[in-house]
Amino acid sequence: MAHTTEKIIDKIKELKETVLPSGKLILFGSQARRDATVDSDWDMLLLLDKDKITPSDFDTYAYPFVELGWNLGEYFSMKLYTISEWMKRKGTPFFKNVEEEGVEL
C-alpha cells in the first residue's frame, strides 16, 4: 500500500514525540522541497541536546526512524548531531542547505 507524503510525515511526527521529545528533527532535501520522485529518500537531521553523541545514540534515536521507513517501504537517511556540533557547522554548504530548505517536524 502506497503512503502519501502527508501520511508519512504524520507517522514521523508521531514517532518523534516518542523517541525524540526534547530534540529537533528536520526534514531536508527533495522531500522538504516537495520535488521528490518515487525513488527519493527521506533526508532527516536529528539534533540532540547533549554534550556528545555516543554509539548507542544511533540505536536509541536514529534507528527507530530507519525502521519506520522500512515498514513504510521508504528509505530514511538519518544524520545525527548534538546541537553544539551542528552550530559549529554554521557557514558550511550543508548547514546553509538545511537552514534554507529544512522543515522542522
C-alpha positions in Angstrom: 0.0 0.0 0.0 1.4 3.4 -1.0 1.5 6.1 1.6 1.1 9.7 0.8 3.8 12.2 1.8 1.5 13.7 4.4 0.7 10.4 6.0 4.4 9.6 6.1 5.2 12.9 7.7 2.4 12.3 10.3 4.0 8.9 11.2 7.4 10.5 11.5 5.9 13.2 13.8 4.2 10.6 16.0 7.5 8.6 16.3 9.4 11.8 17.1 7.2 12.5 20.1 8.0 9.1 21.5 11.7 8.8 20.5 12.9 12.4 20.5 10.7 14.5 22.7 13.3 17.1 23.6 15.4 17.1 20.4 14.9 18.5 17.0 14.0 16.6 13.8 14.5 18.5 10.5 13.5 17.1 7.1 15.6 18.4 4.3 16.4 17.6 0.7 13.9 16.7 -2.1 11.1 15.7 0.3 11.3 19.0 2.1 11.4 20.9 -1.2 8.4 18.9 -2.4 10.3 17.9 -5.6 10.9 14.3 -4.7 10.5 11.4 -7.1 9.2 7.9 -6.4 12.8 6.8 -5.8 13.8 9.7 -3.5 14.9 9.0 0.0 13.9 11.0 3.1 16.8 13.0 4.5 16.5 13.9 8.2 18.7 15.6 10.7 18.3 14.8 14.3 19.7 17.3 16.8 20.2 16.1 20.4 20.5 18.4 23.4 23.5 16.7 24.9 27.3 17.1 25.1 28.4 14.3 22.9 27.0 11.7 20.5 27.7 8.1 21.6 27.5 4.9 19.5 24.3 3.9 21.3 22.6 7.2 20.3 22.1 5.9 16.8 20.3 2.8 18.1 18.2 4.9 20.5 17.3 7.9 18.3 18.0 7.2 14.6 17.3 3.5 14.2 13.6 3.8 15.1 13.1 6.2 12.2 15.1 3.9 9.8 12.8 1.0 10.9 9.7 3.1 10.3 11.0 3.8 6.8 11.4 0.1 6.2 7.9 -0.5 7.4 6.6 2.1 5.1 8.6 1.0 2.1 10.7 4.2 2.2 14.4 4.9 2.8 15.1 7.2 5.7 18.6 8.7 5.7 19.4 10.0 9.2 22.1 12.5 10.2 22.8 12.8 14.0 24.4 15.7 15.7 24.4 17.4 19.1 23.1 21.0 18.9 26.6 22.4 19.6 28.2 20.2 16.9 25.6 21.4 14.5 26.2 25.0 15.3 29.9 24.6 14.7 29.0 23.7 11.1 27.4 27.1 10.5 28.7 28.5 7.3 29.2 25.1 5.6 27.1 24.4 2.4 25.3 21.6 4.3 24.3 23.8 7.1 23.1 26.5 4.7 21.2 24.0 2.7 19.3 22.7 5.8 18.7 26.2 7.1 17.2 27.3 3.7 15.1 24.3 2.8 14.7 22.3 6.0 11.3 21.7 7.6 11.2 21.1 11.4 8.9 18.2 12.2 
